Amino acid sequence: MTFPGAAADRETAAYVVVGAPLDISTTFQPGTRFGPDRIRQFSGSFEDYDHRTGQHFSALGVHDTGDVHAWNDPAEYVDYLAGTLRDVRGDDAVPLLLGGEHTVTVAGVRAVDPDLFVCLDAHLDLRADFDDDPWSHACVTHRALETADHAVIVGARAGSEVEWERAREGDVTVVDPETVRDRGAAAVVDAADAAVGSLATATTYLSVDIDAADPGVAPGTGTMEPGGLSAREMAAVVRGVAPYADGADVVEVNDRDDGQAATLGGHLLRAFVFAHADG
């Protein structure tokens, strides 16, 4: 199964979709191993044409290279996956990663080596480890900051006391759901500009954990947290950041709903491509 409209050859592609069905550290509802193919499946109903940009998805040079089969050593898997994504970058294409649990984002960050990590997420994910596991999906932003200089976490509303204390340090900015509701994508772009001086000159990686959405919008995810973003708000943030991003992912989609999370994930991936190509 390939992402609908991903019609370009690998050699000529401007965007390369890579599936990463890792599913070993989920703390509540597993099933992210099904995420990449569910996103592909539930994107089949979308129109090829985007009225916002006047573009056809199938004409934007997207290639789907399939999945990198996951195994039970996350450190080794992330290292291998990062190499795959670096190859995409080496071919002057933008890597588009489909998870899988959020741990796979570390591979995307390592491949892009960004100044800025922008993440839509219900959780801060700033733990050094969770249940003695430093490769838990609850540690992703902590690990991203081993590479990136600054993290902007969009939609966060949950974290431990230690994580909230960590989030007050100078290399982390939290844009809460209420601010996104009131100011939209401008709040995120302004926070990103303040973090790195200018998004236009920074290298940026964008990660979309589908649980940033309110669970009423996307219940098919491992750790639901009420009070989240709407589908419209998430799409606006993705469109706002995409023109400046050098890689992106959609993660934490599982099979515990009727396709709502996967449909939103596919929509956001397409929104990224349309906005990036138009930018």
N, C-alpha and C positions, 0 to 999 in steps of 0.2 A: 504494500500500500504506500502510495506517495501523496504528498500534500497536493490538493487540487490546484491546478494552474502552475505547478512547478515544472514548466515545460522545457527549460533550458538545458543544454548539455553542460556537464561539469566543467569542461575546458573553457566555456564562454560565459559561465554564470557570474552574475553580479552579487547574488545572494545564495548561500548554500545552507539548506536545512539538514541538521544532524540530530537524530533521535538518541536519547540517552536514558534508557528505561531502568535506571537504578532504583531499587526499592528495598533498602535493608535497615534504615534507621527510623522509619516512621513511628511516631510515638502514640498514635491513636488509631486512625483508620488507614491500613495499608492499601495498596493498589496502584501506586504511581508507575509500576512497571507497564501498566496499560495506557499511561498518559500519552506517549507519542502517537500511537495508532488511533486512540480515541480523538485526539485533536485533528488528525488527518481525516478520520471518518466523518466527524461532525462539521467539518469545513466544506463538505461536498455540496451543501445547499446554497452557498454564497454566490452572488453574481460576480462575474469576472470584472465587471466595470465598477469603478469608484467615482461617484459623482463629485466628491470633494476636490479631487485632483484631475479628473478627466483622463485617468489612466486605466489600462487593462492589466490585471495582475499577471496574466499569462504572457504579457509582453515585457515584463520588468526583469527578466533574466534570473528567475528563481530555479534552483535545482535542488532536489531532495535526494540526498545520498544514502538514505535509509538509517538504520539504527546501528550504534556501536554496542554490541552485545555486552550486557553487564555481568560482572562476577562479584564475589563476596569479599573483595579486598578494596575498600573505597579509595585508599591512598593510591594504590596501583592503578585502579580504574580511572581516577581523576587525572593522573599523570598521563596515561595513554590517551584519554579523551582530549586533554589539552594539546597534545601533539597533533591530533587529527584537526583540531580547530586552528592551530598555528598554520597547518598546511593550507587551510582555506584562506587565512589572512595572507599567506605568502603568494597566493594566486590573485591577490587584489580583490577578493570577494569578502562580503560581510557574513560572518557566521551567525546562524539562527539556530539556537539549541532548543530542542523540545525535551523536557523532563517528563518522567523521572522526578525523584525527590530533589529538594533544593541543593543538596550537596553537589550536584553536577555543575552548578553555577561556578564553583571554584575553578573548574577547568576553563570555562569561558573567560573568567577574569584573568587567569594566568596567560591565556592565549593572546588577549588584547593588551594586557599590561597597562591598564588605564590610570589616568590621574584621578578620575572620579568614578565611583560606583553608585548608580542610582537604582534603588530597589523598591518596588511596590510590594508591601508585605504587611500582614497583620501583626507580625512579631518582630522584635528587635533583632533576634538571632545574633546577639553579641556575647554569648557564652563562650568561654574557652573550651568547655566540654559539657556534655549532658549525659548523666549516668556513666561518667568516666569514659565517654566516647568523644574524642576530639573531632571525629569525622561525622558527628550527628548533623542532621539537617538544621538543628537549632543553633549551629555555630557558624552559619554561612557568612554573615556580615563580619564577624570577628576574623574569619579566614580571608575574606575579600580585602580587609584592611592590612593584611600582610603584604599585599601587592599595591592596592590603590592608596592614594594619599588621603582621600576623604570619601565618606559615605553619606548619601542623602536617602533616608528611609521614608517612604511615602505611604501613609495609611496605617502606620503602626499604632497599636492600641493595647498591646500585651507584651509583658516581659517581666523578668524577675527584678527585685529591688536592685541587685548588683548591675543588671543590664541597664536600668534607667539611670543609675549613677554613671555608668560608662558612657551613655548617650549624651551626657552633659559635657563631655570632653570636646576639645576643639576640632577633632577630625570627624565628628558625627553631627549631622543635622536631621532632626525629625520633623516631618511635615504631617501633622495629624489629619484625620479624616475631616474634621470640622473646617480646617483651613482649606483643604482641597474643595470642599463643598462651597465655601464662601468665595474663593479666589480662583479656583480651577487650576489649569496647568501653569498659569503665570506664577503661582506660589512656588511651584517646583523649579521652574526655570530660574526664578529669582534666587532661590536658595542655592541652586547649583552654581549660578554665576558668582554668588558671594563666596562660595566654597573654593572655587578654582580661579577666580578672577574673570574668566570669560569662557563660557561653554564653546564658543566658536573656535578657540585655540586649544582646548583641552581634549585629551583622549578620554572617551566615556564608554562605560559598559552599562547596559540597561537590563535589569532582571525583573521579571514579573512573576511573583509567587501568586498563584490564583487565589490564595486565601486572603489577599488584600481586599477582595470583594466581600461584601456582606454575604453570609451563607445563604440568605434568601435568594441571592443572585446566582451563586455558584456553590452549591452544597457538596459537589464531588471533589472534596479535598480532605487531606488527612487531619488537619487540626483547625476546625472551624472556630471563628471568633466573631460574635455579633458586633454590630456597629460599624460595619465596613463601608467601602466605597461602592458606588453604583457602577454598572457597566459603562454608562456614559462618561462618568468621571475618570474611570481607568483608561478608556480610549482617548480622552482628551489629554491626559498626562503622557501616554505613549506617543501620541502625535506631536506633543510639544517637545519631547526629548529626542525623538527619533532622528531628526535632521542632524543632530550633533553626535550621535552614537556610532561606535565602531564595531559593535556586536550586541546581541540581545538574546534573551531566552524567555520561555514560558515554562513554568515548572509547577509541580505539586498538584497536577490534575490526576484524579483517580477514577475508578469505575463505580463509585458509590452514589450515582445519581442517574438521571435519564438523559444525560448529555449536556446539561446546562454549563458545567465548568469547561468541558471540552469545546463547546461552541464559543464560549467567551474567549477561551485561549486562542482558538483559531482566528477569531475576529481581531484580537489584539496583535497577533503575529502579522496579519494582513495590514492592519492599520500602521504598524511599524514600517513595513515595506513601502506602502503607498507614500507615507510622509517622508521617509528617508529618500526615496527616489525623486520626490517632488522638491526636496530641500536643496 
